[in-house]
Amino acid sequence: MTEQAQTPEGEIPAKPTSASRTTLSHIMTGSDTNLLGTVHGGVIMKLVDDAAGAVAGRHSGGPAVTASMDEMVFLEPVRVGDLVHVRAQVNWTGRSSMEVGVRVMAERWNESTPAQQVGSAYLVFAAVDEAGRPRQVPQVVPETERDKRRYQEAQIRRTHRLARRRAIKELREQRAADGIDD
Ligand SMILES: CC(C)(COP(=O)(O)OP(=O)(O)OC[C@H]1O[C@@H](n2cnc3c(N)ncnc32)[C@H](O)[C@@H]1OP(=O)(O)O)[C@@H](O)C(=O)NCCC(=O)NCCS
């Protein structure tokens, strides 16, 4: 099912960041607006998930599902007539998961002014097999100094995500053990 060849030892060859880096571009129209007349945050989040999903699929060589999206930041409002560019790359890989970093840029569709950053997000995707079970992904090889910084920062976020999940699980188990029913 996956396009990624296995080595004789069963290890999947690593892939450089640039092999799956992708940009998705879209012009915002009247159907993308919220009640204030600017672009709905959910429209941007869908583009972010689409771009990140394409990157995760390309890197892992098969299907990948969104496990989490965090630190979605909206820096500036996006307007009708903005050409939005959603740039995504694999920042970090685990055994079956990948952190994808996304940067959202916007420029007027008919002007030659430089694009401005309007948002960013980090998503974790899990590569899955036909049965939806997590499958191993190729390790990502950061190429530039910026890729290396993003890899290191992604490791920090991974550590914090795991610690937060563990702490909340322990708290809930403790409350249940104490007979607290909420
Ligand atoms: C994501 C999913 C495959 C994880 O399955 P699971 O049985 O919990 O498997 P695991 O615990 O082995 O997790 C697989 C990997 O995902 C990571 N992961 C799972 N949940 C995560 C979360 N909430 N945040 C970050 N990473 C997560 C794990 O750390 C693990 O990474 P690793 O293999 O690199 O160490 C499963 O929860 C799922 O299918 N979720 C629905 C996904 C979906 O439909 N998304 C679209 C939403 S509409």
The ligand as an SDF file (V2000), in Angstrom:
LIG
                    3D

 48 50  0  0  0  0  0  0  0  0999 V2000
   -4.2110    9.1540   15.8030 C   0  0  0  0  0  0  0  0  0  0  0  0
   -4.4990    7.6750   16.0760 C   0  0  0  0  0  0  0  0  0  0  0  0
   -4.1770    6.8580   14.8200 C   0  0  0  0  0  0  0  0  0  0  0  0
   -3.5790    7.2320   17.2260 C   0  0  0  0  0  0  0  0  0  0  0  0
   -3.8900    5.8790   17.4830 O   0  0  0  0  0  0  0  0  0  0  0  0
   -3.4500    5.1820   18.8580 P   0  0  0  0  0  0  0  0  0  0  0  0
   -4.1080    3.8630   18.8970 O   0  0  0  0  0  0  0  0  0  0  0  0
   -3.6420    6.1280   19.9990 O   0  0  0  0  0  0  0  0  0  0  0  0
   -1.9360    4.8880   18.5940 O   0  0  0  0  0  0  0  0  0  0  0  0
   -0.6330    5.3110   19.4130 P   0  0  0  0  0  0  0  0  0  0  0  0
   -0.9050    5.5920   20.8470 O   0  0  0  0  0  0  0  0  0  0  0  0
    0.3970    4.2820   19.0770 O   0  0  0  0  0  0  0  0  0  0  0  0
   -0.2210    6.6870   18.7090 O   0  0  0  0  0  0  0  0  0  0  0  0
    0.4080    6.6940   17.4500 C   0  0  0  0  0  0  0  0  0  0  0  0
    1.3330    7.8840   17.3770 C   0  0  0  0  0  0  0  0  0  0  0  0
    0.5420    9.0690   17.3950 O   0  0  0  0  0  0  0  0  0  0  0  0
    0.9220    9.8900   18.4960 C   0  0  0  0  0  0  0  0  0  0  0  0
   -0.2890   10.4920   19.0250 N   0  0  0  0  0  0  0  0  0  0  0  0
   -1.4520    9.8830   19.2970 C   0  0  0  0  0  0  0  0  0  0  0  0
   -2.3420   10.7530   19.7780 N   0  0  0  0  0  0  0  0  0  0  0  0
   -1.7290   11.9530   19.8060 C   0  0  0  0  0  0  0  0  0  0  0  0
   -2.1200   13.2550   20.2190 C   0  0  0  0  0  0  0  0  0  0  0  0
   -3.3290   13.5230   20.6830 N   0  0  0  0  0  0  0  0  0  0  0  0
   -1.2240   14.2480   20.1190 N   0  0  0  0  0  0  0  0  0  0  0  0
    0.0140   14.0160   19.6360 C   0  0  0  0  0  0  0  0  0  0  0  0
    0.4590   12.8040   19.2250 N   0  0  0  0  0  0  0  0  0  0  0  0
   -0.4080   11.7870   19.3240 C   0  0  0  0  0  0  0  0  0  0  0  0
    1.5660    8.9480   19.4990 C   0  0  0  0  0  0  0  0  0  0  0  0
    2.4710    9.6520   20.3400 O   0  0  0  0  0  0  0  0  0  0  0  0
    2.2810    7.9930   18.5730 C   0  0  0  0  0  0  0  0  0  0  0  0
    3.4690    8.5940   18.0900 O   0  0  0  0  0  0  0  0  0  0  0  0
    4.8300    7.7260   17.8310 P   0  0  0  0  0  0  0  0  0  0  0  0
    4.4420    6.4370   17.1730 O   0  0  0  0  0  0  0  0  0  0  0  0
    5.6280    8.5820   16.8960 O   0  0  0  0  0  0  0  0  0  0  0  0
    5.4970    7.5530   19.1570 O   0  0  0  0  0  0  0  0  0  0  0  0
   -5.9810    7.4420   16.4830 C   0  0  0  0  0  0  0  0  0  0  0  0
   -6.2380    8.0840   17.7200 O   0  0  0  0  0  0  0  0  0  0  0  0
   -6.9610    7.9270   15.4380 C   0  0  0  0  0  0  0  0  0  0  0  0
   -7.2110    7.2520   14.4450 O   0  0  0  0  0  0  0  0  0  0  0  0
   -7.5600    9.1120   15.6760 N   0  0  0  0  0  0  0  0  0  0  0  0
   -8.5220    9.6830   14.7070 C   0  0  0  0  0  0  0  0  0  0  0  0
   -7.7490   10.4510   13.6230 C   0  0  0  0  0  0  0  0  0  0  0  0
   -8.6910   11.1530   12.6890 C   0  0  0  0  0  0  0  0  0  0  0  0
   -9.6630   10.5850   12.2590 O   0  0  0  0  0  0  0  0  0  0  0  0
   -8.3730   12.4070   12.3780 N   0  0  0  0  0  0  0  0  0  0  0  0
   -9.2180   13.2120   11.5800 C   0  0  0  0  0  0  0  0  0  0  0  0
  -10.1560   13.9400   12.4500 C   0  0  0  0  0  0  0  0  0  0  0  0
  -11.6610   14.2810   11.6280 S   0  0  0  0  0  0  0  0  0  0  0  0
  1  2  1  0
  2  3  1  0
  2  4  1  0
  2 36  1  0
  4  5  1  0
  5  6  1  0
  6  7  2  0
  6  8  1  0
  6  9  1  0
  9 10  1  0
 10 11  2  0
 10 12  1  0
 10 13  1  0
 13 14  1  0
 14 15  1  0
 15 16  1  0
 15 30  1  0
 16 17  1  0
 17 18  1  0
 17 28  1  0
 18 19  1  0
 18 27  1  0
 19 20  2  0
 20 21  1  0
 21 22  1  0
 21 27  2  0
 22 23  1  0
 22 24  2  0
 24 25  1  0
 25 26  2  0
 26 27  1  0
 28 29  1  0
 28 30  1  0
 30 31  1  0
 31 32  1  0
 32 33  2  0
 32 34  1  0
 32 35  1  0
 36 37  1  0
 36 38  1  0
 38 39  2  0
 38 40  1  0
 40 41  1  0
 41 42  1  0
 42 43  1  0
 43 44  2  0
 43 45  1  0
 45 46  1  0
 46 47  1  0
 47 48  1  0
M  END
$$$$
